[in-house]
């Protein structure tokens, strides 16, 4: 059945009415019938015609013209309105539009002029972030397809940055492309690129870099000792001061979002070899002197006892390099000096320390209390080798 108004049908009916009038114009019955018709102006889908009709109502008139009415059609005046002479009647047929909103599919019959008018008339759930195809200004045609992709809001983390983003993408990969997020080879994405978009979880891009870090470190020298009969027993002399070497350590460093995550040693390269420090140790028997002797003549040991001993250098942390009595140890690396508790061993006392030799109590220390001493050694390596041990000390007079 025809739904839209046919110009041909209307014209044929008008021609038929005119022809009948000419043939039977002299008939009294026909003349009376024609006088009962009303002349109206009828506009159908924008096309206007003048016709005469004997229909009682607007709906009867449209039915006579084979126009199949739908409730969505636009009729003015109303379909139930009585026909009157010189009445203006406007009819516009609704058009079917196929609408897809997300997963929903339906057909809407409408007389709206544009997509925007249709959305407003039907009060469709559309926001400014949604994607609408075709555009809002597109004119409505029969069987037009209207697609509305609903946007969802996501939390996007890229490195240390966080933002709220609206999107109509369906997968994580499409979403990142839409947001112009370029991924580097090692970057980590959660959830996976192939996962479907879910507004209940955030999308996180962890920026990952792999770099090589080269750290330069010293190589400690070894201390080599040699017995020397030309030096008095207990004395020592530095023959070769030695030299620290140099090495490079190459690390593979993993950086996540600008912060170091892990470090792995790849290789160690020796740049310069260390040179041993050579120290001569005296083996010659001590000769009697008028200062400090051990049980020789009138010079004797005033006292002897055991103490706990440690070692220090002129360059230790917090050290000034000058003793409590003013001895510059940095200028005199071969000095034989011990740090004491002055309440036990007075400063200036000459002593003999087992394994160290003759020395002078010329320094103090905050940790040197009671029966404890700290022996001065010229290098850290020598101090490390001395360690901490219990030794006998002899107080000389």
Buried (B, 14 or more C-beta within 10 A) or exposed (E): EEEBBEEEBBEEBBEEBEEBBEEBEEEEEBEEBBEEBBEBEBBBBEEEBEBBBEBEBBBBBBBBBBBEBEEBBEBEBEBEBEBEEEBEBBBBBBBBBEBBBEEEEEEBEBBBEBBBBBBEEBEBEBEEBBEBEEEEEBEBEEEBEBEBBBBBEBEBBBEEEEEEBEBBBEBBBBBBBEBEBEBEEEBEBEBEEEBEBEEEEBBBBBBBBEEEEEEEEEBBBEBEBEEBEEBBBBBBBBBEEBBBBBBEBBBEBBBBBEEEEEEEEEEEEEEEEBBEBBBBBBBBEBEEEEEBBBEEEEBEBEEBEEBBBBBBBBEEEEBEEBBBEEBEBEEBBEBBBBBBBEEBBEBEBBBBBBEBBBBBBBBBBEEBEEBBBBBBBBBBBBBEEBEEEEBEBBBBE
